Amino acid sequence: MAVMTRLLWLRHLRSEQSSHVLRWRSGQLVASGRGLAFWFLPLSASIAEIPVDDRELPFLVRVPSADFQEIIIQGTLQWRVVDPERVSKRVDFSLDLQTGHFKEEPLESIESALGPLVRQLAEHGTRGLGLKAMLERGVEPIRTAIQEGLTADDGLQDMGLQIVAVRVASLRAEAEVEKALQMPTREQIQQSADEATFHRRALAVEKERAIQENELQNRIELAAREEQLVAQHGKNERLRVEEEAQALQIQSQAKAERRELDARAEATSIEAVEGARVAAERDRMEVYRDLPASTLLGLAARALAENLDHIDHLNVSPELLGPVLTRLLEAGTTRLEQ
């Protein structure tokens, strides 16, 4: 937008590089160019400022399909002024010389003219197509139809306008219709999800069954190993008992043999002792055999006296004492003679 400055009865205008300024004096075009700056008298001047940069026009059009459904097309139209003098003849871009603003709304006028044209071209590009076919084709055919139609429009060329680009952002049906159209796909997706869930569950069940079979097989294997262990333990226990029995038997045999040897040794010892005792007794009996009866009787009496603690009564008969005395006297006489 141009900047207007006042100095007494004079005015100064300074425009931007993106604006094309047209200056008339007394009905004659005296200046035309971009980014102009000049002094002028407001009573004899008329000034128009035309933006020559790219402009964007969002659009939202509703077109019917062949099956009587409404399609919503949303996009953006990019345009610009390529011939400012020509467009100034068709649209009023005059400035208020007091404020420097447009007297009218020229840009809105151009956009108001472009909107119905975009709608008409959109309807022409989708004519004869059903809703499903239109949605399946997508936005590119509609965008192409709108851009080619605007580029070839003679009215826009006469106005000095150029279509830079056309962008179609979305092509949609009404909410309920779109939801109905989405339903089969959603059902198919849900069915695929259910199948995936079923497959996952079946796989989980199969894995669980495999795990249970593995656990059962492990239990069977452990039971078999436990049976082997028990059998081996019993075998080891039997071997231990047999070994202990054999050891006890060997020990018993050794004890019996040792007892037998001890008995034999003891018997041998007893036999030797008894033999010696018998031999001694025999020798002693040999000694006593030649002794007279009186001597034997005296020895017997002495042995008896040695083995008795006390004698309460002693009876000596004449038959016993007489021969003894006789022997004593004879023995004494013999010693005296000697």
C-alpha positions as CSV (number, residue, x, y, z in Angstrom):
1,M,0.0,0.0,0.0
2,A,1.3,3.5,-1.0
3,V,2.3,6.0,1.6
4,M,0.7,9.4,1.2
5,T,2.4,12.5,2.7
6,R,0.8,16.0,2.9
7,L,2.7,19.3,2.7
8,L,0.4,22.3,2.5
9,W,-1.6,21.9,-0.7
10,L,0.9,19.4,-2.1
11,R,0.8,15.6,-1.8
12,H,3.7,13.1,-2.0
13,L,3.1,9.4,-2.8
14,R,5.6,6.6,-2.3
15,S,4.8,3.1,-3.5
16,E,6.4,-0.3,-2.9
17,Q,8.2,-2.3,-5.5
18,S,5.4,-4.9,-5.6
19,S,2.8,-2.2,-6.7
20,H,2.3,-0.7,-10.1
21,V,1.2,3.0,-10.0
22,L,-0.7,4.8,-12.7
23,R,-0.9,8.6,-12.5
24,W,-3.3,10.7,-14.5
25,R,-3.4,14.4,-14.8
26,S,-6.4,16.1,-16.3
27,G,-7.5,12.7,-17.8
28,Q,-4.1,12.0,-19.4
29,L,-1.8,9.1,-18.2
30,V,1.5,10.9,-17.2
31,A,3.3,8.2,-15.2
32,S,3.2,4.4,-15.1
33,G,5.6,2.1,-13.2
34,R,6.5,0.0,-10.2
35,G,7.7,1.6,-6.9
36,L,7.2,5.2,-8.1
37,A,7.5,8.2,-5.7
38,F,6.4,11.8,-6.7
39,W,4.7,15.1,-5.7
40,F,1.4,16.0,-7.2
41,L,-1.5,18.4,-6.8
42,P,-4.6,16.5,-5.6
43,L,-7.1,18.8,-7.5
44,S,-5.8,17.8,-10.9
45,A,-4.5,14.2,-10.3
46,S,-6.0,10.7,-10.3
47,I,-3.8,7.8,-9.1
48,A,-4.4,4.0,-9.2
49,E,-2.2,1.4,-7.5
50,I,-2.3,-2.2,-8.7
51,P,-0.6,-4.9,-6.7
52,V,1.5,-7.1,-9.1
53,D,2.7,-9.7,-6.6
54,D,1.2,-13.2,-6.5
55,R,-2.1,-13.5,-4.7
56,E,-3.8,-16.6,-3.2
57,L,-7.5,-17.3,-3.3
58,P,-8.7,-20.2,-1.1
59,F,-11.8,-21.8,-2.5
60,L,-14.3,-24.4,-1.3
61,V,-16.9,-25.5,-3.9
62,R,-19.6,-28.1,-3.7
63,V,-20.4,-30.0,-6.9
64,P,-23.0,-32.7,-7.5
65,S,-22.0,-36.2,-8.8
66,A,-23.9,-38.2,-11.4
67,D,-25.5,-40.2,-8.6
68,F,-26.8,-37.1,-6.9
69,Q,-24.2,-36.9,-4.2
70,E,-22.4,-33.7,-3.2
71,I,-18.7,-33.5,-3.4
72,I,-16.7,-30.9,-1.5
73,I,-13.6,-29.6,-3.3
74,Q,-11.1,-27.6,-1.3
75,G,-8.0,-25.9,-2.7
76,T,-6.1,-22.7,-3.4
77,L,-5.9,-20.5,-6.5
78,Q,-2.7,-18.4,-7.1
79,W,-3.0,-15.5,-9.5
80,R,-1.4,-12.1,-10.3
81,V,-1.8,-9.0,-12.5
82,V,0.4,-9.0,-15.6
83,D,-1.1,-6.0,-17.4
84,P,-1.9,-3.2,-14.8
85,E,-3.2,-0.7,-17.4
86,R,-5.7,-3.3,-18.8
87,V,-6.9,-4.4,-15.4
88,S,-7.3,-0.8,-14.3
89,K,-9.8,-0.3,-17.1
90,R,-11.9,-3.2,-15.8
91,V,-11.5,-2.8,-12.0
92,D,-11.3,0.4,-10.0
93,F,-7.9,0.6,-8.3
94,S,-8.2,4.3,-7.6
95,L,-6.6,5.7,-4.4
96,D,-8.2,8.1,-2.0
97,L,-5.7,11.1,-2.2
98,Q,-6.4,12.0,1.4
99,T,-5.7,8.6,3.0
100,G,-3.8,6.7,0.3
101,H,-6.3,3.8,0.6
102,F,-8.4,2.2,-2.2
103,K,-11.7,3.9,-2.8
104,E,-13.3,0.5,-3.6
105,E,-12.4,-3.1,-2.9
106,P,-10.7,-4.1,-6.2
107,L,-9.0,-7.3,-5.0
108,E,-12.3,-8.6,-3.6
109,S,-14.0,-7.8,-6.9
110,I,-11.4,-9.9,-8.8
111,E,-11.7,-12.8,-6.3
112,S,-15.5,-12.6,-6.6
113,A,-15.2,-13.1,-10.3
114,L,-12.7,-16.0,-10.0
115,G,-14.8,-17.9,-7.4
116,P,-17.8,-18.7,-9.7
117,L,-15.4,-19.5,-12.5
118,V,-13.6,-22.0,-10.4
119,R,-16.9,-23.6,-9.4
120,Q,-18.0,-23.8,-13.0
121,L,-14.8,-25.5,-14.1
122,A,-14.9,-27.9,-11.2
123,E,-18.4,-28.9,-12.2
124,H,-17.4,-29.3,-15.8
125,G,-14.4,-31.5,-14.8
126,T,-16.6,-33.9,-12.7
127,R,-19.6,-34.0,-15.0
128,G,-21.0,-37.4,-15.7
129,L,-18.9,-39.1,-12.9
130,G,-20.4,-40.9,-10.0
131,L,-19.3,-40.4,-6.4
132,K,-17.2,-43.5,-6.2
133,A,-15.5,-42.9,-9.6
134,M,-14.8,-39.3,-8.7
135,L,-13.2,-40.2,-5.4
136,E,-11.2,-43.0,-7.1
137,R,-9.8,-40.5,-9.7
138,G,-8.6,-38.2,-6.9
139,V,-7.8,-34.5,-7.1
140,E,-5.4,-34.4,-10.0
141,P,-8.0,-34.5,-12.8
142,I,-10.0,-31.8,-11.1
143,R,-6.9,-29.6,-10.5
144,T,-5.9,-30.0,-14.2
145,A,-9.4,-29.1,-15.4
146,I,-9.6,-26.0,-13.3
147,Q,-6.1,-24.8,-14.2
148,E,-6.5,-25.4,-17.9
149,G,-10.0,-23.7,-17.9
150,L,-8.7,-20.6,-16.1
151,T,-5.6,-20.4,-18.3
152,A,-7.7,-20.6,-21.5
153,D,-10.4,-18.2,-20.3
154,D,-10.6,-15.1,-22.5
155,G,-12.1,-12.9,-19.9
156,L,-9.2,-13.3,-17.6
157,Q,-6.7,-12.6,-20.4
158,D,-8.7,-9.4,-21.3
159,M,-8.5,-8.3,-17.7
160,G,-4.7,-8.7,-17.7
161,L,-4.7,-11.5,-15.1
162,Q,-2.6,-14.7,-15.1
163,I,-3.2,-17.9,-13.2
164,V,0.0,-19.0,-11.6
165,A,-1.0,-22.2,-10.0
166,V,-4.0,-24.2,-8.9
167,R,-3.8,-26.6,-5.9
168,V,-6.6,-28.9,-4.8
169,A,-6.1,-30.0,-1.2
170,S,-8.9,-32.4,-0.7
171,L,-11.9,-34.1,-2.5
172,R,-14.4,-35.3,0.0
173,A,-18.0,-36.4,0.2
174,E,-20.4,-35.4,2.9
175,A,-19.7,-36.8,6.4
176,E,-22.4,-39.4,6.4
177,V,-21.7,-40.5,2.8
178,E,-18.0,-40.6,3.5
179,K,-18.6,-42.6,6.6
180,A,-20.8,-45.0,4.6
181,L,-18.1,-45.3,1.9
182,Q,-15.5,-45.9,4.5
183,M,-17.5,-48.7,6.1
184,P,-16.6,-51.5,3.7
185,T,-13.0,-50.6,3.9
186,R,-13.2,-50.4,7.7
187,E,-15.0,-53.7,7.8
188,Q,-12.4,-55.2,5.6
189,I,-9.7,-53.7,7.8
190,Q,-11.5,-54.9,10.9
191,Q,-11.9,-58.3,9.3
192,S,-8.2,-58.4,8.6
193,A,-7.5,-57.3,12.2
194,D,-9.9,-60.0,13.5
195,E,-8.2,-62.6,11.3
196,A,-4.8,-61.3,12.5
197,T,-6.1,-61.5,16.1
198,F,-7.5,-65.0,15.5
199,H,-4.3,-66.1,13.8
200,R,-2.3,-64.6,16.7
201,R,-4.5,-66.3,19.2
202,A,-4.4,-69.6,17.3
203,L,-0.6,-69.2,17.1
204,A,-0.6,-68.4,20.9
205,V,-2.7,-71.5,21.5
206,E,-0.5,-73.6,19.3
207,K,2.6,-72.3,21.1
208,E,0.9,-72.9,24.4
209,R,0.1,-76.5,23.3
210,A,3.6,-76.9,22.2
211,I,4.8,-75.6,25.5
212,Q,2.5,-77.9,27.4
213,E,3.6,-80.9,25.2
214,N,7.2,-79.9,25.9
215,E,6.5,-79.7,29.6
216,L,4.7,-83.0,29.5
217,Q,7.6,-84.5,27.5
218,N,10.0,-83.0,30.1
219,R,7.9,-84.6,32.9
220,I,7.9,-87.9,31.1
221,E,11.6,-87.6,30.6
222,L,12.1,-86.6,34.2
223,A,9.9,-89.5,35.4
224,A,11.9,-91.9,33.3
225,R,15.1,-90.5,34.6
226,E,13.7,-90.6,38.1
227,E,12.7,-94.3,37.5
228,Q,16.2,-94.9,36.4
229,L,17.5,-93.1,39.4
230,V,15.3,-95.1,41.7
231,A,16.4,-98.3,40.0
232,Q,20.0,-97.3,40.2
233,H,19.5,-96.3,43.8
234,G,17.9,-99.6,44.6
235,K,20.7,-101.4,42.7
236,N,23.3,-99.4,44.6
237,E,21.5,-100.1,47.8
238,R,21.4,-103.8,47.0
239,L,25.1,-103.7,46.1
240,R,25.7,-101.9,49.4
241,V,23.7,-104.4,51.4
242,E,25.4,-107.3,49.5
243,E,28.8,-105.7,50.1
244,E,27.9,-105.1,53.8
245,A,26.7,-108.8,54.0
246,Q,29.8,-110.0,52.3
247,A,31.9,-107.8,54.6
248,L,30.0,-109.1,57.6
249,Q,30.4,-112.6,56.3
250,I,34.1,-112.1,55.8
251,Q,34.3,-110.4,59.2
252,S,32.4,-113.3,60.7
253,Q,34.6,-115.8,58.9
254,A,37.6,-113.9,60.1
255,K,36.3,-113.8,63.6
256,A,35.5,-117.5,63.4
257,E,38.9,-118.3,62.0
258,R,40.4,-116.0,64.6
259,R,38.4,-117.8,67.3
260,E,39.4,-121.1,65.9
261,L,43.0,-120.1,65.9
262,D,42.6,-118.7,69.4
263,A,40.9,-121.9,70.4
264,R,43.6,-124.0,68.7
265,A,46.3,-121.9,70.4
266,E,44.5,-122.1,73.7
267,A,44.0,-125.8,73.2
268,T,47.7,-126.1,72.3
269,S,48.6,-124.0,75.3
270,I,46.3,-126.0,77.6
271,E,47.5,-129.2,76.1
272,A,51.1,-128.1,76.6
273,V,50.3,-126.9,80.2
274,E,48.3,-129.9,81.0
275,G,50.9,-132.1,79.4
276,A,53.6,-130.5,81.5
277,R,51.3,-130.7,84.5
278,V,50.6,-134.3,83.7
279,A,54.3,-135.0,83.1
280,A,55.2,-133.2,86.4
281,E,52.5,-135.1,88.2
282,R,53.7,-138.3,86.5
283,D,57.2,-137.6,87.6
284,R,56.0,-136.7,91.1
285,M,54.0,-139.9,91.1
286,E,57.1,-141.7,90.1
287,V,58.8,-140.2,93.1
288,Y,55.9,-141.1,95.4
289,R,55.6,-144.6,94.0
290,D,58.8,-145.8,95.7
291,L,58.1,-144.1,99.0
292,P,56.8,-146.2,101.9
293,A,53.2,-145.8,102.9
294,S,54.1,-144.1,106.1
295,T,55.9,-141.3,104.3
296,L,53.1,-140.9,101.9
297,L,50.8,-140.7,104.8
298,G,52.9,-138.0,106.5
299,L,53.0,-136.0,103.3
300,A,49.3,-136.3,103.0
301,A,48.8,-135.1,106.6
302,R,51.1,-132.2,106.0
303,A,49.3,-131.2,102.8
304,L,46.0,-131.5,104.6
305,A,47.3,-129.4,107.5
306,E,48.4,-126.7,105.0
307,N,45.1,-126.5,103.3
308,L,42.9,-126.5,106.5
309,D,42.3,-123.2,108.4
310,H,41.7,-124.8,111.7
311,I,41.1,-128.3,113.2
312,D,38.3,-128.7,115.6
313,H,38.9,-132.4,116.4
314,L,41.8,-134.8,115.6
315,N,41.3,-138.5,116.2
316,V,44.5,-140.6,116.1
317,S,44.0,-144.3,116.4
318,P,46.7,-146.7,117.6
319,E,46.6,-148.4,114.3
320,L,47.7,-145.2,112.6
321,L,50.1,-143.9,115.2
322,G,51.9,-147.1,116.0
323,P,53.5,-147.7,112.7
324,V,54.4,-144.1,112.5
325,L,56.2,-144.0,115.7
326,T,57.9,-147.2,114.8
327,R,59.2,-145.6,111.7
328,L,60.3,-142.6,113.6
329,L,62.2,-144.6,116.1
330,E,63.9,-146.6,113.3
331,A,64.9,-143.5,111.6
332,G,66.3,-142.0,114.8
333,T,68.3,-145.1,115.5
334,T,69.7,-145.1,112.0
335,R,70.9,-141.5,112.4
336,L,72.5,-142.3,115.7
337,E,74.4,-145.2,114.2
338,Q,75.6,-143.0,111.5
